[in-house]
């Protein structure tokens, strides 16, 4: 995994490994990886980013891939059958992982004031807004970051002109939209940002099945911050406390030769 320098290809390595070893062998391997991450192994944490990306990545047009939810359910079932406790903790528990719904796509949006309009006041259609979100225009991006539809936001997220500060403002927004947060959490480009990853974990509207795996990537001080936040869900707080309890103790400070 770490030999693949292109981070964008690392999830493909995970997928290939899963296909060649089968779900039972794959589950056992990820269990070992989870145990090493809990023991604060830096190399294991580096590899875990690709596993999180593989679990979260969306299907690409023209590619036959297992849906995201199926991957999680199959892995959770194999972990439960194999008694892989660390992997179950990583996935967020022993229960079947539910489908991540995107409620924003089910609501009517014609009258939503956040939808962009043309100079005559006509609301742009969903297709028009998705197309605009791909254009290299900062003015358009500023407006489309407020769009309530997750598919528009998904195109904003892959726009090369979008910055970390843009996405951080999007995630920090309250009360927030669960469907939009889901799109950010499924974007490898942005969950690799420590600030955005922390903001996602602290948002009460991000589904626990997406937030809990991200907890495995948090550093000790970040785990403490999330665990003490009054806004996080109970599942995320418990995951943080569990990870803190399993981290090895910090080494004693070096002896500077000064006696107190």
DRENDO-1510 file (C-alpha; in Angstrom, 1 decimal, always signed):
<recs>
REC; n; res; u; v; w
REC; 1; UNK; +0.0; +0.0; +0.0 .
REC; 2; UNK; +2.6; +2.5; +1.1 .
REC; 3; UNK; +4.7; +1.6; -2.0 .
REC; 4; UNK; +2.0; +3.2; -4.2 .
REC; 5; UNK; +3.0; +6.8; -4.2 .
REC; 6; UNK; -0.1; +8.0; -6.0 .
REC; 7; UNK; -2.6; +8.4; -3.2 .
REC; 8; UNK; -5.5; +8.4; -5.7 .
REC; 9; UNK; -4.7; +4.8; -6.7 .
REC; 10; UNK; -4.3; +3.5; -3.1 .
REC; 11; UNK; -8.0; +2.7; -2.8 .
REC; 12; UNK; -7.8; +0.6; -6.0 .
REC; 13; UNK; -5.0; -1.4; -4.3 .
REC; 14; UNK; -7.3; -2.0; -1.3 .
REC; 15; UNK; -10.1; -3.1; -3.7 .
REC; 16; UNK; -7.7; -5.4; -5.6 .
REC; 17; UNK; -6.5; -6.9; -2.3 .
REC; 18; UNK; -10.1; -7.5; -1.3 .
REC; 19; UNK; -10.9; -9.2; -4.5 .
REC; 20; UNK; -7.9; -11.5; -4.6 .
REC; 21; UNK; -8.0; -12.5; -0.9 .
REC; 22; UNK; -11.7; -12.9; -0.5 .
REC; 23; UNK; -13.8; -11.2; +2.2 .
REC; 24; UNK; -12.6; -13.6; +5.0 .
REC; 25; UNK; -8.9; -13.0; +4.4 .
REC; 26; UNK; -9.5; -9.3; +3.8 .
REC; 27; UNK; -11.4; -9.0; +7.0 .
REC; 28; UNK; -8.5; -10.6; +8.9 .
REC; 29; UNK; -6.0; -8.3; +7.3 .
REC; 30; UNK; -7.9; -5.2; +8.1 .
REC; 31; UNK; -8.4; -6.4; +11.7 .
REC; 32; UNK; -4.6; -6.5; +12.1 .
REC; 33; UNK; -4.4; -3.1; +10.5 .
REC; 34; UNK; -7.0; -1.7; +12.9 .
REC; 35; UNK; -5.1; -3.1; +15.9 .
REC; 36; UNK; -1.9; -1.4; +14.8 .
REC; 37; UNK; -3.7; +1.9; +14.3 .
REC; 38; UNK; -5.1; +1.6; +17.8 .
REC; 39; UNK; -1.5; +1.1; +19.0 .
REC; 40; UNK; -0.6; +4.4; +17.4 .
REC; 41; UNK; +1.5; +2.8; +14.5 .
REC; 42; UNK; +2.1; +5.7; +12.1 .
REC; 43; UNK; +2.6; +3.4; +9.1 .
REC; 44; UNK; -0.7; +1.6; +9.8 .
REC; 45; UNK; -2.5; +4.9; +10.1 .
REC; 46; UNK; -1.0; +6.0; +6.8 .
REC; 47; UNK; -2.4; +2.8; +5.1 .
REC; 48; UNK; -5.8; +3.2; +6.9 .
REC; 49; UNK; -6.5; +6.4; +4.9 .
REC; 50; UNK; -6.8; +4.2; +1.8 .
REC; 51; UNK; -9.2; +1.8; +3.5 .
REC; 52; UNK; -11.4; +4.7; +4.5 .
REC; 53; UNK; -11.3; +6.1; +1.0 .
REC; 54; UNK; -12.2; +2.6; -0.4 .
REC; 55; UNK; -15.1; +2.3; +1.9 .
REC; 56; UNK; -16.4; +5.8; +1.1 .
REC; 57; UNK; -15.6; +6.1; -2.6 .
REC; 58; UNK; -18.6; +6.5; -5.0 .
REC; 59; UNK; -19.2; +4.3; -8.0 .
REC; 60; UNK; -17.8; +5.7; -11.2 .
REC; 61; UNK; -19.8; +5.7; -14.5 .
REC; 62; UNK; -19.1; +2.7; -16.6 .
REC; 63; UNK; -17.4; +0.7; -13.8 .
REC; 64; UNK; -19.0; -2.3; -12.2 .
REC; 65; UNK; -18.3; -1.9; -8.5 .
REC; 66; UNK; -19.9; -3.0; -5.3 .
REC; 67; UNK; -22.0; -0.2; -3.9 .
REC; 68; UNK; -20.6; +1.6; -0.9 .
REC; 69; UNK; -23.1; +0.2; +1.5 .
REC; 70; UNK; -22.6; -3.4; +0.3 .
REC; 71; UNK; -18.9; -3.1; +1.0 .
REC; 72; UNK; -19.5; -2.0; +4.5 .
REC; 73; UNK; -22.2; -4.6; +5.2 .
REC; 74; UNK; -20.1; -7.5; +3.8 .
REC; 75; UNK; -17.0; -6.4; +5.8 .
REC; 76; UNK; -19.1; -6.0; +8.9 .
REC; 77; UNK; -20.6; -9.4; +8.5 .
REC; 78; UNK; -17.2; -11.0; +8.0 .
REC; 79; UNK; -15.8; -9.2; +11.0 .
REC; 80; UNK; -18.7; -10.4; +13.1 .
REC; 81; UNK; -18.3; -14.0; +11.9 .
REC; 82; UNK; -14.5; -13.9; +12.5 .
REC; 83; UNK; -14.7; -12.2; +15.9 .
REC; 84; UNK; -12.7; -9.3; +14.6 .
REC; 85; UNK; -13.4; -6.8; +17.4 .
REC; 86; UNK; -11.0; -4.1; +16.3 .
REC; 87; UNK; -12.6; -4.0; +12.8 .
REC; 88; UNK; -16.1; -3.9; +14.3 .
REC; 89; UNK; -15.0; -0.9; +16.4 .
REC; 90; UNK; -13.6; +0.7; +13.2 .
REC; 91; UNK; -16.9; +0.2; +11.4 .
REC; 92; UNK; -18.9; +1.5; +14.3 .
REC; 93; UNK; -20.3; -1.6; +15.9 .
REC; 94; UNK; -21.6; -5.0; +15.3 .
REC; 95; UNK; -25.0; -4.1; +13.7 .
REC; 96; UNK; -25.5; -4.1; +10.0 .
REC; 97; UNK; -24.5; -0.8; +8.4 .
REC; 98; UNK; -27.6; +1.0; +7.2 .
REC; 99; UNK; -27.7; +2.8; +3.8 .
REC; 100; UNK; -26.6; +6.4; +4.1 .
REC; 101; UNK; -29.6; +8.3; +2.9 .
REC; 102; UNK; -29.4; +11.6; +1.2 .
REC; 103; UNK; -32.5; +13.4; +2.3 .
REC; 104; UNK; -31.6; +16.5; +0.4 .
REC; 105; UNK; -32.3; +14.7; -2.9 .
REC; 106; UNK; -35.8; +13.9; -1.9 .
REC; 107; UNK; -37.0; +17.3; -1.1 .
REC; 108; UNK; -38.5; +19.8; -3.5 .
REC; 109; UNK; -36.1; +22.7; -4.1 .
REC; 110; UNK; -37.8; +24.9; -6.5 .
REC; 111; UNK; -38.6; +27.5; -3.9 .
REC; 112; UNK; -35.4; +27.2; -1.9 .
REC; 113; UNK; -33.8; +30.7; -1.7 .
REC; 114; UNK; -30.3; +29.1; -1.8 .
REC; 115; UNK; -30.8; +28.0; -5.4 .
REC; 116; UNK; -29.1; +30.3; -7.9 .
REC; 117; UNK; -31.2; +32.4; -10.2 .
REC; 118; UNK; -30.4; +34.3; -13.4 .
REC; 119; UNK; -30.8; +38.1; -13.8 .
REC; 120; UNK; -34.5; +37.7; -14.6 .
REC; 121; UNK; -35.1; +35.7; -11.4 .
REC; 122; UNK; -35.5; +32.3; -13.0 .
REC; 123; UNK; -34.1; +29.5; -10.8 .
REC; 124; UNK; -31.4; +27.5; -12.6 .
REC; 125; UNK; -32.2; +23.8; -13.1 .
REC; 126; UNK; -30.3; +21.1; -11.3 .
REC; 127; UNK; -28.4; +20.3; -14.5 .
REC; 128; UNK; -27.5; +23.9; -15.1 .
REC; 129; UNK; -26.2; +24.3; -11.5 .
REC; 130; UNK; -24.2; +21.1; -11.8 .
REC; 131; UNK; -22.6; +22.3; -14.9 .
REC; 132; UNK; -21.9; +25.7; -13.4 .
REC; 133; UNK; -20.2; +24.1; -10.4 .
REC; 134; UNK; -17.5; +22.7; -12.7 .
REC; 135; UNK; -16.5; +26.1; -14.1 .
REC; 136; UNK; -13.3; +27.8; -12.8 .
REC; 137; UNK; -15.1; +30.8; -11.5 .
REC; 138; UNK; -14.6; +31.9; -7.9 .
REC; 139; UNK; -17.8; +34.0; -8.0 .
REC; 140; UNK; -19.9; +31.0; -9.0 .
REC; 141; UNK; -18.3; +28.8; -6.5 .
REC; 142; UNK; -19.0; +31.2; -3.6 .
REC; 143; UNK; -22.7; +31.0; -4.6 .
REC; 144; UNK; -22.9; +27.3; -5.4 .
REC; 145; UNK; -21.3; +26.4; -2.0 .
REC; 146; UNK; -24.6; +27.5; -0.6 .
REC; 147; UNK; -26.6; +25.2; -2.9 .
REC; 148; UNK; -28.9; +22.8; -1.0 .
REC; 149; UNK; -28.5; +19.9; -3.5 .
REC; 150; UNK; -25.8; +17.4; -2.8 .
REC; 151; UNK; -25.1; +16.7; -6.4 .
REC; 152; UNK; -24.2; +20.4; -7.0 .
REC; 153; UNK; -22.0; +20.4; -3.9 .
REC; 154; UNK; -20.3; +17.2; -5.2 .
REC; 155; UNK; -19.3; +19.0; -8.4 .
REC; 156; UNK; -18.0; +22.0; -6.3 .
REC; 157; UNK; -15.9; +19.6; -4.3 .
REC; 158; UNK; -14.0; +18.3; -7.3 .
REC; 159; UNK; -13.6; +21.8; -8.8 .
REC; 160; UNK; -9.8; +22.5; -8.8 .
REC; 161; UNK; -10.6; +26.1; -7.7 .
REC; 162; UNK; -12.3; +25.0; -4.5 .
REC; 163; UNK; -10.0; +25.5; -1.5 .
REC; 164; UNK; -9.7; +23.9; +1.9 .
REC; 165; UNK; -11.1; +27.0; +3.5 .
REC; 166; UNK; -14.2; +26.8; +1.2 .
REC; 167; UNK; -15.0; +23.2; +2.3 .
REC; 168; UNK; -14.2; +24.0; +6.0 .
REC; 169; UNK; -16.8; +26.7; +5.9 .
REC; 170; UNK; -19.3; +24.3; +4.3 .
REC; 171; UNK; -18.7; +21.6; +7.0 .
REC; 172; UNK; -18.7; +24.1; +9.9 .
REC; 173; UNK; -22.2; +25.4; +8.9 .
REC; 174; UNK; -24.9; +24.8; +11.4 .
REC; 175; UNK; -27.4; +23.2; +11.4 .
REC; 176; UNK; -25.9; +21.7; +8.3 .
REC; 177; UNK; -27.3; +19.2; +5.7 .
REC; 178; UNK; -26.6; +15.5; +6.3 .
REC; 179; UNK; -26.6; +14.9; +2.5 .
REC; 180; UNK; -24.0; +17.6; +1.9 .
REC; 181; UNK; -21.8; +16.3; +4.8 .
REC; 182; UNK; -22.1; +12.8; +3.3 .
REC; 183; UNK; -20.6; +14.1; +0.0 .
REC; 184; UNK; -17.7; +15.7; +1.8 .
REC; 185; UNK; -17.0; +12.6; +3.9 .
REC; 186; UNK; -17.0; +10.5; +0.7 .
REC; 187; UNK; -14.4; +12.8; -1.0 .
REC; 188; UNK; -10.8; +11.5; -0.5 .
REC; 189; UNK; -9.5; +14.9; -1.5 .
REC; 190; UNK; -11.0; +16.5; +1.5 .
REC; 191; UNK; -11.0; +13.9; +4.2 .
REC; 192; UNK; -7.3; +13.8; +3.9 .
REC; 193; UNK; -7.3; +17.3; +5.3 .
REC; 194; UNK; -6.8; +17.2; +9.1 .
REC; 195; UNK; -9.0; +20.3; +9.7 .
REC; 196; UNK; -11.9; +19.1; +7.5 .
REC; 197; UNK; -11.7; +15.6; +9.0 .
REC; 198; UNK; -11.9; +17.0; +12.5 .
REC; 199; UNK; -14.8; +19.3; +11.5 .
REC; 200; UNK; -16.7; +16.3; +10.0 .
REC; 201; UNK; -16.2; +14.2; +13.2 .
REC; 202; UNK; -17.5; +17.1; +15.3 .
REC; 203; UNK; -20.6; +17.7; +13.2 .
REC; 204; UNK; -23.8; +16.2; +14.8 .
REC; 205; UNK; -25.5; +15.6; +11.5 .
REC; 206; UNK; -22.8; +13.4; +9.9 .
REC; 207; UNK; -24.0; +9.8; +10.0 .
REC; 208; UNK; -22.1; +7.7; +12.6 .
REC; 209; UNK; -21.4; +5.1; +10.0 .
REC; 210; UNK; -19.3; +7.7; +8.2 .
REC; 211; UNK; -17.9; +9.5; +11.2 .
REC; 212; UNK; -16.7; +6.5; +13.3 .
REC; 213; UNK; -14.2; +5.2; +10.6 .
REC; 214; UNK; -12.8; +8.7; +10.4 .
REC; 215; UNK; -12.2; +8.6; +14.2 .
REC; 216; UNK; -9.5; +6.0; +13.5 .
REC; 217; UNK; -7.5; +8.7; +11.7 .
REC; 218; UNK; -7.6; +11.3; +14.5 .
REC; 219; UNK; -4.5; +12.1; +16.6 .
REC; 220; UNK; -4.6; +11.9; +20.4 .
REC; 221; UNK; -5.3; +15.5; +20.9 .
REC; 222; UNK; -8.0; +15.5; +18.3 .
REC; 223; UNK; -9.7; +12.5; +19.9 .
REC; 224; UNK; -9.8; +14.4; +23.2 .
REC; 225; UNK; -11.3; +17.4; +21.5 .
REC; 226; UNK; -14.1; +15.4; +19.8 .
REC; 227; UNK; -14.8; +13.4; +22.9 .
REC; 228; UNK; -15.4; +16.5; +25.0 .
REC; 229; UNK; -17.5; +18.3; +22.4 .
REC; 230; UNK; -21.1; +18.6; +23.6 .
REC; 231; UNK; -22.4; +18.5; +20.0 .
REC; 232; UNK; -21.1; +15.1; +18.8 .
REC; 233; UNK; -23.2; +12.0; +18.6 .
REC; 234; UNK; -23.0; +9.4; +21.4 .
REC; 235; UNK; -21.5; +6.8; +18.9 .
REC; 236; UNK; -18.7; +9.2; +17.9 .
REC; 237; UNK; -17.9; +10.2; +21.5 .
REC; 238; UNK; -17.7; +6.5; +22.6 .
REC; 239; UNK; -15.5; +5.7; +19.6 .
REC; 240; UNK; -13.1; +8.5; +20.6 .
REC; 241; UNK; -13.0; +7.5; +24.2 .
REC; 242; UNK; -12.4; +3.9; +23.2 .
REC; 243; UNK; -9.5; +4.9; +20.9 .
REC; 244; UNK; -8.0; +7.0; +23.6 .
REC; 245; UNK; -8.2; +4.1; +26.1 .
REC; 246; UNK; -6.4; +1.8; +23.6 .
REC; 247; UNK; -3.6; +4.2; +22.8 .
REC; 248; UNK; -0.3; +3.3; +24.4 .
REC; 249; UNK; +0.8; +5.7; +27.1 .
REC; 250; UNK; +3.0; +8.6; +26.1 .
REC; 251; UNK; +6.7; +8.2; +26.8 .
REC; 252; UNK; +8.0; +10.1; +29.9 .
REC; 253; UNK; +9.6; +13.5; +29.1 .
REC; 254; UNK; +13.4; +13.3; +28.6 .
REC; 255; UNK; +15.6; +13.8; +31.6 .
REC; 256; UNK; +17.2; +17.3; +31.2 .
REC; 257; UNK; +19.5; +16.7; +34.1 .
REC; 258; UNK; +17.8; +19.4; +36.3 .
REC; 259; UNK; +16.6; +18.3; +39.6 .
REC; 260; UNK; +13.5; +19.9; +41.0 .
</recs>
